Amino acid sequence: MMTREEAQKFSASWLPAWTGNDAEKLVAFYTDDVFYSDPSVPEGVEGRPALLRYLTWLLGNNPAWVWTQRDAVPMEGGFLNKWKLEAPVGDRVVTCNGVCTVEFRGPLIRRNEVYFDTLPLMNAIADWNRRKHAKSA
């Protein structure tokens, strides 16, 4: 079983890879047969090629967001990651808190399921789009 300290050490290199627009760097943390899901793909994606396509789109749309770990709870085969997301949306930053399961095979993630309430983020994006369109009208 992974310790809290081991999970924190892993997350210190993995979570920063979610910032920027380098899907190749991020997908290197995952096994070839990974399963990944989040609120945008609740059915999940399977395999590194599918994850790379999804992350290329996701990071391309959110290159400046920042993920930080709030806590790590050891569990069989990995850890429960409690995190905070700071996502720039237009002229403001939206903060979301969530959790994800992180399960390993060897040193790589074989399963990663992400859970959080996307409503504050979606509302901020909708508001930003309304204000952009109102200015151009």
N, CA, C and O atoms as a GROMACS GRO file, in nm:
protein
  548
    1MET      N    1   0.084  -0.118   0.000
    1MET     CA    2   0.000   0.000   0.000
    1MET      C    3   0.089   0.125   0.000
    1MET      O    4   0.189   0.131   0.071
    2MET      N    5   0.051   0.222  -0.080
    2MET     CA    6   0.125   0.347  -0.090
    2MET      C    7   0.104   0.430   0.036
    2MET      O    8  -0.007   0.436   0.090
    3THR      N    9   0.209   0.492   0.083
    3THR     CA   10   0.196   0.581   0.199
    3THR      C   11   0.153   0.720   0.154
    3THR      O   12   0.161   0.754   0.036
    4ARG      N   13   0.108   0.800   0.248
    4ARG     CA   14   0.070   0.939   0.219
    4ARG      C   15   0.189   1.014   0.161
    4ARG      O   16   0.175   1.091   0.066
    5GLU      N   17   0.306   0.992   0.218
    5GLU     CA   18   0.427   1.062   0.171
    5GLU      C   19   0.462   1.021   0.028
    5GLU      O   20   0.501   1.105  -0.052
    6GLU      N   21   0.448   0.891  -0.005
    6GLU     CA   22   0.475   0.845  -0.142
    6GLU      C   23   0.376   0.907  -0.241
    6GLU      O   24   0.413   0.946  -0.351
    7ALA      N   25   0.250   0.915  -0.200
    7ALA     CA   26   0.148   0.976  -0.286
    7ALA      C   27   0.177   1.124  -0.307
    7ALA      O   28   0.161   1.176  -0.417
    8GLN      N   29   0.220   1.192  -0.202
    8GLN     CA   30   0.253   1.334  -0.214
    8GLN      C   31   0.374   1.354  -0.305
    8GLN      O   32   0.378   1.449  -0.384
    9LYS      N   33   0.473   1.266  -0.294
    9LYS     CA   34   0.592   1.276  -0.379
    9LYS      C   35   0.554   1.254  -0.526
    9LYS      O   36   0.598   1.328  -0.613
   10PHE      N   37   0.474   1.151  -0.552
   10PHE     CA   38   0.429   1.126  -0.689
   10PHE      C   39   0.352   1.246  -0.743
   10PHE      O   40   0.376   1.291  -0.855
   11SER      N   41   0.260   1.298  -0.663
   11SER     CA   42   0.175   1.410  -0.706
   11SER      C   43   0.254   1.537  -0.731
   11SER      O   44   0.212   1.622  -0.810
   12ALA      N   45   0.368   1.551  -0.665
   12ALA     CA   46   0.451   1.670  -0.684
   12ALA      C   47   0.505   1.679  -0.827
   12ALA      O   48   0.536   1.789  -0.874
   13SER      N   49   0.516   1.566  -0.897
   13SER     CA   50   0.559   1.571  -1.037
   13SER      C   51   0.441   1.551  -1.133
   13SER      O   52   0.442   1.605  -1.243
   14TRP      N   53   0.341   1.474  -1.093
   14TRP     CA   54   0.227   1.444  -1.180
   14TRP      C   55   0.131   1.562  -1.195
   14TRP      O   56   0.094   1.597  -1.307
   15LEU      N   57   0.090   1.624  -1.086
   15LEU     CA   58  -0.008   1.733  -1.095
   15LEU      C   59   0.042   1.854  -1.175
   15LEU      O   60  -0.036   1.911  -1.250
   16PRO      N   61   0.169   1.895  -1.163
   16PRO     CA   62   0.214   2.005  -1.249
   16PRO      C   63   0.208   1.974  -1.398
   16PRO      O   64   0.200   2.065  -1.480
   17ALA      N   65   0.210   1.846  -1.435
   17ALA     CA   66   0.200   1.809  -1.576
   17ALA      C   67   0.061   1.838  -1.634
   17ALA      O   68   0.044   1.838  -1.755
   18TRP      N   69  -0.037   1.863  -1.547
   18TRP     CA   70  -0.170   1.901  -1.592
   18TRP      C   71  -0.176   2.049  -1.634
   18TRP      O   72  -0.273   2.091  -1.697
   19THR      N   73  -0.076   2.126  -1.600
   19THR     CA   74  -0.070   2.267  -1.638
   19THR      C   75   0.015   2.280  -1.763
   19THR      O   76   0.117   2.212  -1.776
   20GLY      N   77  -0.025   2.365  -1.853
   20GLY     CA   78   0.046   2.382  -1.979
   20GLY      C   79  -0.030   2.308  -2.088
   20GLY      O   80  -0.146   2.273  -2.071
   21ASN      N   81   0.035   2.286  -2.195
   21ASN     CA   82  -0.032   2.222  -2.307
   21ASN      C   83   0.057   2.111  -2.362
   21ASN      O   84   0.086   2.106  -2.482
   22ASP      N   85   0.101   2.022  -2.273
   22ASP     CA   86   0.191   1.914  -2.312
   22ASP      C   87   0.129   1.779  -2.276
   22ASP      O   88   0.165   1.717  -2.177
   23ALA      N   89   0.036   1.736  -2.360
   23ALA     CA   90  -0.034   1.610  -2.336
   23ALA      C   91   0.061   1.491  -2.337
   23ALA      O   92   0.040   1.395  -2.262
   24GLU      N   93   0.165   1.496  -2.418
   24GLU     CA   94   0.265   1.387  -2.423
   24GLU      C   95   0.332   1.370  -2.286
   24GLU      O   96   0.350   1.258  -2.239
   25LYS      N   97   0.368   1.481  -2.224
   25LYS     CA   98   0.431   1.477  -2.092
   25LYS      C   99   0.336   1.414  -1.990
   25LYS      O  100   0.376   1.331  -1.909
   26LEU      N  101   0.209   1.455  -1.994
   26LEU     CA  102   0.112   1.405  -1.898
   26LEU      C  103   0.081   1.257  -1.921
   26LEU      O  104   0.076   1.180  -1.825
   27VAL      N  105   0.060   1.217  -2.045
   27VAL     CA  106   0.023   1.079  -2.073
   27VAL      C  107   0.136   0.982  -2.036
   27VAL      O  108   0.111   0.862  -2.019
   28ALA      N  109   0.258   1.030  -2.023
   28ALA     CA  110   0.371   0.944  -1.984
   28ALA      C  111   0.355   0.891  -1.840
   28ALA      O  112   0.426   0.797  -1.803
   29PHE      N  113   0.266   0.948  -1.761
   29PHE     CA  114   0.242   0.901  -1.625
   29PHE      C  115   0.147   0.781  -1.622
   29PHE      O  116   0.124   0.723  -1.516
   30TYR      N  117   0.091   0.741  -1.739
   30TYR     CA  118  -0.013   0.640  -1.746
   30TYR      C  119   0.033   0.515  -1.821
   30TYR      O  120   0.120   0.522  -1.908
   31THR      N  121  -0.026   0.399  -1.785
   31THR     CA  122   0.005   0.273  -1.853
   31THR      C  123  -0.054   0.273  -1.994
   31THR      O  124  -0.139   0.356  -2.026
   32ASP      N  125  -0.007   0.181  -2.077
   32ASP     CA  126  -0.059   0.169  -2.214
   32ASP      C  127  -0.208   0.135  -2.216
   32ASP      O  128  -0.279   0.176  -2.307
   33ASP      N  129  -0.255   0.060  -2.115
   33ASP     CA  130  -0.395   0.017  -2.112
   33ASP      C  131  -0.477   0.094  -2.007
   33ASP      O  132  -0.571   0.040  -1.950
   34VAL      N  133  -0.440   0.217  -1.982
   34VAL     CA  134  -0.506   0.302  -1.882
   34VAL      C  135  -0.656   0.314  -1.904
   34VAL      O  136  -0.705   0.309  -2.017
   35PHE      N  137  -0.728   0.330  -1.794
   35PHE     CA  138  -0.867   0.373  -1.798
   35PHE      C  139  -0.870   0.507  -1.726
   35PHE      O  140  -0.819   0.520  -1.615
   36TYR      N  141  -0.932   0.608  -1.791
   36TYR     CA  142  -0.941   0.742  -1.734
   36TYR      C  143  -1.084   0.792  -1.753
   36TYR      O  144  -1.143   0.773  -1.859
   37SER      N  145  -1.139   0.856  -1.648
   37SER     CA  146  -1.270   0.921  -1.662
   37SER      C  147  -1.271   1.049  -1.580
   37SER      O  148  -1.201   1.063  -1.480
   38ASP      N  149  -1.354   1.142  -1.625
   38ASP     CA  150  -1.380   1.266  -1.552
   38ASP      C  151  -1.521   1.312  -1.591
   38ASP      O  152  -1.584   1.246  -1.674
   39PRO      N  153  -1.571   1.422  -1.535
   39PRO     CA  154  -1.708   1.462  -1.568
   39PRO      C  155  -1.732   1.488  -1.716
   39PRO      O  156  -1.846   1.477  -1.762
   40SER      N  157  -1.629   1.523  -1.793
   40SER     CA  158  -1.646   1.545  -1.937
   40SER      C  159  -1.655   1.414  -2.015
   40SER      O  160  -1.714   1.411  -2.122
   41VAL      N  161  -1.597   1.308  -1.962
   41VAL     CA  162  -1.601   1.176  -2.025
   41VAL      C  163  -1.635   1.072  -1.918
   41VAL      O  164  -1.552   0.989  -1.883
   42PRO      N  165  -1.760   1.077  -1.866
   42PRO     CA  166  -1.796   0.986  -1.758
   42PRO      C  167  -1.788   0.839  -1.797
   42PRO      O  168  -1.769   0.753  -1.711
   43GLU      N  169  -1.804   0.809  -1.926
   43GLU     CA  170  -1.790   0.671  -1.973
   43GLU      C  171  -1.643   0.630  -1.981
   43GLU      O  172  -1.611   0.512  -1.991
   44GLY      N  173  -1.556   0.728  -1.977
   44GLY     CA  174  -1.412   0.704  -1.975
   44GLY      C  175  -1.351   0.684  -2.111
   44GLY      O  176  -1.420   0.666  -2.212
   45VAL      N  177  -1.219   0.689  -2.111
   45VAL     CA  178  -1.140   0.655  -2.229
   45VAL      C  179  -1.045   0.544  -2.187
   45VAL      O  180  -0.999   0.538  -2.073
   46GLU      N  181  -1.017   0.456  -2.280
   46GLU     CA  182  -0.930   0.342  -2.250
   46GLU      C  183  -0.811   0.341  -2.345
   46GLU      O  184  -0.826   0.358  -2.466
   47GLY      N  185  -0.694   0.319  -2.287
   47GLY     CA  186  -0.572   0.309  -2.365
   47GLY      C  187  -0.502   0.443  -2.378
   47GLY      O  188  -0.565   0.548  -2.381
   48ARG      N  189  -0.370   0.436  -2.385
   48ARG     CA  190  -0.290   0.557  -2.394
   48ARG      C  191  -0.320   0.640  -2.519
   48ARG      O  192  -0.326   0.762  -2.508
   49PRO      N  193  -0.339   0.580  -2.638
   49PRO     CA  194  -0.371   0.663  -2.755
   49PRO      C  195  -0.500   0.744  -2.738
   49PRO      O  196  -0.505   0.862  -2.774
   50ALA      N  197  -0.605   0.681  -2.682
   50ALA     CA  198  -0.731   0.754  -2.660
   50ALA      C  199  -0.713   0.862  -2.554
   50ALA      O  200  -0.769   0.971  -2.566
   51LEU      N  201  -0.636   0.831  -2.450
   51LEU     CA  202  -0.611   0.931  -2.346
   51LEU      C  203  -0.531   1.047  -2.404
   51LEU      O  204  -0.558   1.163  -2.370
   52LEU      N  205  -0.434   1.020  -2.488
   52LEU     CA  206  -0.356   1.127  -2.550
   52LEU      C  207  -0.446   1.219  -2.633
   52LEU      O  208  -0.433   1.341  -2.625
   53ARG      N  209  -0.536   1.162  -2.712
   53ARG     CA  210  -0.629   1.245  -2.792
   53ARG      C  211  -0.714   1.332  -2.701
   53ARG      O  212  -0.731   1.451  -2.726
   54TYR      N  213  -0.768   1.273  -2.594
   54TYR     CA  214  -0.852   1.348  -2.503
   54TYR      C  215  -0.773   1.458  -2.431
   54TYR      O  216  -0.819   1.572  -2.422
   55LEU      N  217  -0.656   1.424  -2.381
   55LEU     CA  218  -0.575   1.523  -2.309
   55LEU      C  219  -0.525   1.634  -2.401
   55LEU      O  220  -0.512   1.749  -2.357
   56THR      N  221  -0.498   1.603  -2.526
   56THR     CA  222  -0.458   1.706  -2.622
   56THR      C  223  -0.569   1.810  -2.634
   56THR      O  224  -0.543   1.930  -2.633
   57TRP      N  225  -0.694   1.762  -2.646
   57TRP     CA  226  -0.809   1.854  -2.652
   57TRP      C  227  -0.826   1.928  -2.520
   57TRP      O  228  -0.840   2.050  -2.519
   58LEU      N  229  -0.824   1.855  -2.407
   58LEU     CA  230  -0.851   1.914  -2.276
   58LEU      C  231  -0.746   2.018  -2.238
   58LEU      O  232  -0.781   2.130  -2.198
   59LEU      N  233  -0.620   1.983  -2.249
   59LEU     CA  234  -0.514   2.078  -2.212
   59LEU      C  235  -0.508   2.194  -2.310
   59LEU      O  236  -0.477   2.307  -2.271
   60GLY      N  237  -0.538   2.168  -2.437
   60GLY     CA  238  -0.541   2.276  -2.535
   60GLY      C  239  -0.645   2.382  -2.502
   60GLY      O  240  -0.626   2.500  -2.532
   61ASN      N  241  -0.754   2.339  -2.441
   61ASN     CA  242  -0.860   2.433  -2.401
   61ASN      C  243  -0.838   2.494  -2.264
   61ASN      O  244  -0.904   2.591  -2.228
   62ASN      N  245  -0.745   2.438  -2.186
   62ASN     CA  246  -0.723   2.484  -2.049
   62ASN      C  247  -0.574   2.488  -2.015
   62ASN      O  248  -0.532   2.428  -1.916
   63PRO      N  249  -0.493   2.557  -2.094
   63PRO     CA  250  -0.348   2.551  -2.073
   63PRO      C  251  -0.298   2.617  -1.945
   63PRO      O  252  -0.188   2.585  -1.899
   64ALA      N  253  -0.375   2.707  -1.887
   64ALA     CA  254  -0.325   2.783  -1.772
   64ALA      C  255  -0.382   2.737  -1.638
   64ALA      O  256  -0.352   2.797  -1.535
   65TRP      N  257  -0.463   2.631  -1.638
   65TRP     CA  258  -0.516   2.589  -1.509
   65TRP      C  259  -0.406   2.528  -1.424
   65TRP      O  260  -0.304   2.483  -1.475
   66VAL      N  261  -0.428   2.528  -1.292
   66VAL     CA  262  -0.328   2.477  -1.198
   66VAL      C  263  -0.398   2.382  -1.100
   66VAL      O  264  -0.499   2.416  -1.040
   67TRP      N  265  -0.340   2.264  -1.087
   67TRP     CA  266  -0.392   2.161  -0.996
   67TRP      C  267  -0.295   2.147  -0.880
   67TRP      O  268  -0.174   2.135  -0.902
   68THR      N  269  -0.345   2.147  -0.758
   68THR     CA  270  -0.261   2.124  -0.641
   68THR      C  271  -0.327   2.020  -0.552
   68THR      O  272  -0.449   2.009  -0.546
   69GLN      N  273  -0.245   1.946  -0.484
   69GLN     CA  274  -0.296   1.844  -0.394
   69GLN      C  275  -0.328   1.905  -0.259
   69GLN      O  276  -0.248   1.980  -0.202
   70ARG      N  277  -0.446   1.873  -0.208
   70ARG     CA  278  -0.485   1.915  -0.073
   70ARG      C  279  -0.453   1.806   0.028
   70ARG      O  280  -0.418   1.834   0.142
   71ASP      N  281  -0.465   1.680  -0.015
   71ASP     CA  282  -0.436   1.568   0.073
   71ASP      C  283  -0.429   1.441  -0.011
   71ASP      O  284  -0.479   1.437  -0.123
   72ALA      N  285  -0.368   1.339   0.045
   72ALA     CA  286  -0.362   1.208  -0.018
   72ALA      C  287  -0.403   1.106   0.088
   72ALA      O  288  -0.353   1.106   0.200
   73VAL      N  289  -0.494   1.019   0.049
   73VAL     CA  290  -0.540   0.914   0.139
   73VAL      C  291  -0.500   0.780   0.079
   73VAL      O  292  -0.553   0.741  -0.025
   74PRO      N  293  -0.408   0.709   0.142
   74PRO     CA  294  -0.365   0.579   0.088
   74PRO      C  295  -0.483   0.483   0.076
   74PRO      O  296  -0.572   0.480   0.160
   75MET      N  297  -0.480   0.404  -0.030
   75MET     CA  298  -0.578   0.298  -0.049
   75MET      C  299  -0.508   0.183  -0.119
   75MET      O  300  -0.398   0.200  -0.173
   76GLU      N  301  -0.568   0.069  -0.119
   76GLU     CA  302  -0.511  -0.048  -0.183
   76GLU      C  303  -0.478  -0.018  -0.329
   76GLU      O  304  -0.567   0.017  -0.406
   77GLY      N  305  -0.352  -0.031  -0.366
   77GLY     CA  306  -0.311  -0.012  -0.505
   77GLY      C  307  -0.288   0.131  -0.549
   77GLY      O  308  -0.257   0.155  -0.665
   78GLY      N  309  -0.301   0.227  -0.458
   78GLY     CA  310  -0.281   0.366  -0.497
   78GLY      C  311  -0.322   0.462  -0.387
   78GLY      O  312  -0.291   0.441  -0.270
   79PHE      N  313  -0.393   0.567  -0.426
   79PHE     CA  314  -0.437   0.666  -0.328
   79PHE      C  315  -0.557   0.743  -0.379
   79PHE      O  316  -0.583   0.749  -0.500
   80LEU      N  317  -0.630   0.801  -0.286
   80LEU     CA  318  -0.736   0.895  -0.316
   80LEU      C  319  -0.673   1.033  -0.310
   80LEU      O  320  -0.620   1.073  -0.207
   81ASN      N  321  -0.679   1.104  -0.420
   81ASN     CA  322  -0.617   1.235  -0.430
   81ASN      C  323  -0.723   1.342  -0.408
   81ASN      O  324  -0.818   1.354  -0.487
   82LYS      N  325  -0.707   1.421  -0.303
   82LYS     CA  326  -0.794   1.536  -0.281
   82LYS      C  327  -0.721   1.656  -0.337
   82LYS      O  328  -0.608   1.684  -0.297
   83TRP      N  329  -0.784   1.728  -0.430
   83TRP     CA  330  -0.714   1.832  -0.502
   83TRP      C  331  -0.795   1.961  -0.510
   83TRP      O  332  -0.914   1.966  -0.479
   84LYS      N  333  -0.724   2.064  -0.554
   84LYS     CA  334  -0.785   2.195  -0.582
   84LYS      C  335  -0.745   2.234  -0.723
   84LYS      O  336  -0.629   2.221  -0.762
   85LEU      N  337  -0.841   2.283  -0.798
   85LEU     CA  338  -0.819   2.333  -0.933
   85LEU      C  339  -0.842   2.482  -0.933
   85LEU      O  340  -0.945   2.530  -0.885
   86GLU      N  341  -0.746   2.556  -0.989
   86GLU     CA  342  -0.764   2.700  -1.013
   86GLU      C  343  -0.761   2.717  -1.164
   86GLU      O  344  -0.658   2.700  -1.229
   87ALA      N  345  -0.878   2.753  -1.219
   87ALA     CA  346  -0.895   2.760  -1.364
   87ALA      C  347  -0.924   2.904  -1.408
   87ALA      O  348  -1.030   2.958  -1.376
   88PRO      N  349  -0.831   2.966  -1.480
   88PRO     CA  350  -0.859   3.098  -1.534
   88PRO      C  351  -0.972   3.090  -1.637
   88PRO      O  352  -0.969   3.007  -1.728
   89VAL      N  353  -1.070   3.176  -1.621
   89VAL     CA  354  -1.180   3.187  -1.716
   89VAL      C  355  -1.198   3.336  -1.742
   89VAL      O  356  -1.251   3.410  -1.659
   90GLY      N  357  -1.151   3.379  -1.859
   90GLY     CA  358  -1.158   3.521  -1.890
   90GLY      C  359  -1.074   3.602  -1.793
   90GLY      O  360  -0.954   3.581  -1.782
   91ASP      N  361  -1.141   3.694  -1.723
   91ASP     CA  362  -1.069   3.784  -1.632
   91ASP      C  363  -1.078   3.741  -1.486
   91ASP      O  364  -1.050   3.820  -1.397
   92ARG      N  365  -1.116   3.617  -1.461
   92ARG     CA  366  -1.124   3.568  -1.323
   92ARG      C  367  -1.071   3.426  -1.312
   92ARG      O  368  -1.047   3.360  -1.413
   93VAL      N  369  -1.053   3.380  -1.189
   93VAL     CA  370  -1.006   3.244  -1.163
   93VAL      C  371  -1.114   3.171  -1.084
   93VAL      O  372  -1.160   3.219  -0.981
   94VAL      N  373  -1.154   3.056  -1.134
   94VAL     CA  374  -1.255   2.973  -1.069
   94VAL      C  375  -1.182   2.863  -0.991
   94VAL      O  376  -1.095   2.795  -1.046
   95THR      N  377  -1.219   2.846  -0.866
   95THR     CA  378  -1.160   2.741  -0.784
   95THR      C  379  -1.260   2.628  -0.767
   95THR      O  380  -1.375   2.650  -0.730
   96CYS      N  381  -1.215   2.506  -0.793
   96CYS     CA  382  -1.296   2.386  -0.774
   96CYS      C  383  -1.217   2.289  -0.687
   96CYS      O  384  -1.095   2.278  -0.700
   97ASN      N  385  -1.286   2.219  -0.599
   97ASN     CA  386  -1.224   2.114  -0.520
   97ASN      C  387  -1.284   1.981  -0.562
   97ASN      O  388  -1.403   1.973  -0.594
   98GLY      N  389  -1.202   1.878  -0.562
   98GLY     CA  390  -1.251   1.748  -0.602
   98GLY      C  391  -1.161   1.638  -0.552
   98GLY      O  392  -1.066   1.660  -0.476
   99VAL      N  393  -1.192   1.518  -0.597
   99VAL     CA  394  -1.112   1.400  -0.563
   99VAL      C  395  -1.094   1.316  -0.688
   99VAL      O  396  -1.170   1.326  -0.784
  100CYS      N  397  -0.993   1.234  -0.684
  100CYS     CA  398  -0.978   1.134  -0.789
  100CYS      C  399  -0.911   1.011  -0.730
  100CYS      O  400  -0.830   1.019  -0.638
  101THR      N  401  -0.948   0.897  -0.785
  101THR     CA  402  -0.879   0.774  -0.748
  101THR      C  403  -0.761   0.759  -0.842
  101THR      O  404  -0.770   0.785  -0.962
  102VAL      N  405  -0.650   0.716  -0.785
  102VAL     CA  406  -0.528   0.695  -0.862
  102VAL      C  407  -0.479   0.555  -0.828
  102VAL      O  408  -0.432   0.529  -0.717
  103GLU      N  409  -0.491   0.463  -0.925
  103GLU     CA  410  -0.450   0.325  -0.904
  103GLU      C  411  -0.331   0.295  -0.996
  103GLU      O  412  -0.327   0.337  -1.111
  104PHE      N  413  -0.236   0.222  -0.943
  104PHE     CA  414  -0.109   0.199  -1.013
  104PHE      C  415  -0.091   0.055  -1.058
  104PHE      O  416  -0.148  -0.039  -1.001
  105ARG      N  417  -0.012   0.040  -1.162
  105ARG     CA  418   0.054  -0.084  -1.198
  105ARG      C  419   0.200  -0.045  -1.211
  105ARG      O  420   0.239   0.027  -1.304
  106GLY      N  421   0.282  -0.094  -1.119
  106GLY     CA  422   0.421  -0.050  -1.116
  106GLY      C  423   0.424   0.099  -1.085
  106GLY      O  424   0.351   0.147  -0.999
  107PRO      N  425   0.511   0.173  -1.156
  107PRO     CA  426   0.522   0.316  -1.127
  107PRO      C  427   0.422   0.405  -1.202
  107PRO      O  428   0.421   0.527  -1.184
  108LEU      N  429   0.335   0.343  -1.286
  108LEU     CA  430   0.245   0.421  -1.371
  108LEU      C  431   0.099   0.405  -1.327
  108LEU      O  432   0.062   0.305  -1.266
  109ILE      N  433   0.019   0.505  -1.361
  109ILE     CA  434  -0.123   0.503  -1.329
  109ILE      C  435  -0.195   0.412  -1.429
  109ILE      O  436  -0.183   0.431  -1.550
  110ARG      N  437  -0.270   0.314  -1.377
  110ARG     CA  438  -0.348   0.226  -1.464
  110ARG      C  439  -0.496   0.264  -1.466
  110ARG      O  440  -0.568   0.230  -1.559
  111ARG      N  441  -0.540   0.336  -1.362
  111ARG     CA  442  -0.680   0.380  -1.355
  111ARG      C  443  -0.685   0.511  -1.280
  111ARG      O  444  -0.627   0.525  -1.172
  112ASN      N  445  -0.757   0.609  -1.339
  112ASN     CA  446  -0.768   0.742  -1.279
  112ASN      C  447  -0.912   0.790  -1.303
  112ASN      O  448  -0.951   0.815  -1.417
  113GLU      N  449  -0.989   0.801  -1.195
  113GLU     CA  450  -1.128   0.846  -1.204
  113GLU      C  451  -1.140   0.977  -1.127
  113GLU      O  452  -1.110   0.983  -1.008
  114VAL      N  453  -1.185   1.082  -1.196
  114VAL     CA  454  -1.189   1.218  -1.143
  114VAL      C  455  -1.335   1.258  -1.115
  114VAL      O  456  -1.423   1.237  -1.198
  115TYR      N  457  -1.357   1.316  -0.995
  115TYR     CA  458  -1.491   1.357  -0.955
  115TYR      C  459  -1.489   1.498  -0.898
  115TYR      O  460  -1.412   1.528  -0.807
  116PHE      N  461  -1.575   1.585  -0.954
  116PHE     CA  462  -1.594   1.718  -0.898
  116PHE      C  463  -1.717   1.782  -0.959
  116PHE      O  464  -1.764   1.743  -1.065
  117ASP      N  465  -1.769   1.882  -0.889
  117ASP     CA  466  -1.885   1.957  -0.935
  117ASP      C  467  -1.836   2.057  -1.039
  117ASP      O  468  -1.765   2.152  -1.006
  118THR      N  469  -1.875   2.038  -1.163
  118THR     CA  470  -1.830   2.125  -1.272
  118THR      C  471  -1.916   2.251  -1.288
  118THR      O  472  -1.882   2.338  -1.367
  119LEU      N  473  -2.025   2.261  -1.213
  119LEU     CA  474  -2.118   2.373  -1.231
  119LEU      C  475  -2.052   2.511  -1.216
  119LEU      O  476  -2.076   2.597  -1.300
  120PRO      N  477  -1.971   2.536  -1.112
  120PRO     CA  478  -1.907   2.669  -1.104
  120PRO      C  479  -1.820   2.701  -1.225
  120PRO      O  480  -1.817   2.815  -1.272
  121LEU      N  481  -1.749   2.604  -1.275
  121LEU     CA  482  -1.664   2.623  -1.392
  121LEU      C  483  -1.748   2.647  -1.517
  121LEU      O  484  -1.720   2.739  -1.594
  122MET      N  485  -1.851   2.567  -1.538
  122MET     CA  486  -1.938   2.583  -1.655
  122MET      C  487  -2.012   2.717  -1.651
  122MET      O  488  -2.027   2.782  -1.754
  123ASN      N  489  -2.058   2.757  -1.533
  123ASN     CA  490  -2.125   2.887  -1.520
  123ASN      C  491  -2.030   3.002  -1.553
  123ASN      O  492  -2.069   3.098  -1.620
  124ALA      N  493  -1.906   2.993  -1.507
  124ALA     CA  494  -1.807   3.098  -1.535
  124ALA      C  495  -1.777   3.106  -1.685
  124ALA      O  496  -1.764   3.215  -1.740
  125ILE      N  497  -1.767   2.991  -1.750
  125ILE     CA  498  -1.741   2.989  -1.895
  125ILE      C  499  -1.859   3.049  -1.970
  125ILE      O  500  -1.840   3.128  -2.062
  126ALA      N  501  -1.981   3.012  -1.931
  126ALA     CA  502  -2.101   3.066  -1.996
  126ALA      C  503  -2.110   3.217  -1.976
  126ALA      O  504  -2.142   3.291  -2.069
  127ASP      N  505  -2.080   3.263  -1.854
  127ASP     CA  506  -2.084   3.407  -1.824
  127ASP      C  507  -1.979   3.481  -1.908
  127ASP      O  508  -2.008   3.587  -1.963
  128TRP      N  509  -1.860   3.427  -1.916
  128TRP     CA  510  -1.753   3.488  -1.995
  128TRP      C  511  -1.793   3.497  -2.142
  128TRP      O  512  -1.771   3.599  -2.206
  129ASN      N  513  -1.850   3.390  -2.195
  129ASN     CA  514  -1.895   3.391  -2.335
  129ASN      C  515  -2.005   3.493  -2.358
  129ASN      O  516  -2.006   3.561  -2.461
  130ARG      N  517  -2.099   3.506  -2.264
  130ARG     CA  518  -2.206   3.606  -2.278
  130ARG      C  519  -2.147   3.747  -2.280
  130ARG      O  520  -2.186   3.831  -2.361
  131ARG      N  521  -2.051   3.773  -2.190
  131ARG     CA  522  -1.990   3.907  -2.185
  131ARG      C  523  -1.910   3.935  -2.311
  131ARG      O  524  -1.912   4.048  -2.360
  132LYS      N  525  -1.840   3.835  -2.365
  132LYS     CA  526  -1.765   3.855  -2.490
  132LYS      C  527  -1.858   3.889  -2.604
  132LYS      O  528  -1.830   3.980  -2.682
  133HIS      N  529  -1.967   3.816  -2.615
  133HIS     CA  530  -2.062   3.840  -2.724
  133HIS      C  531  -2.134   3.974  -2.706
  133HIS      O  532  -2.164   4.040  -2.806
  134ALA      N  533  -2.162   4.014  -2.584
  134ALA     CA  534  -2.228   4.142  -2.558
  134ALA      C  535  -2.138   4.258  -2.599
  134ALA      O  536  -2.186   4.358  -2.653
  135LYS      N  537  -2.007   4.245  -2.575
  135LYS     CA  538  -1.912   4.350  -2.615
  135LYS      C  539  -1.901   4.364  -2.765
  135LYS      O  540  -1.883   4.474  -2.816
  136SER      N  541  -1.911   4.251  -2.836
  136SER     CA  542  -1.895   4.256  -2.981
  136SER      C  543  -2.025   4.294  -3.053
  136SER      O  544  -2.024   4.318  -3.174
  137ALA      N  545  -2.135   4.299  -2.982
  137ALA     CA  546  -2.264   4.331  -3.045
  137ALA      C  547  -2.285   4.480  -3.059
  137ALA      O  548  -2.389   4.523  -3.110
   0.00000   0.00000   0.00000
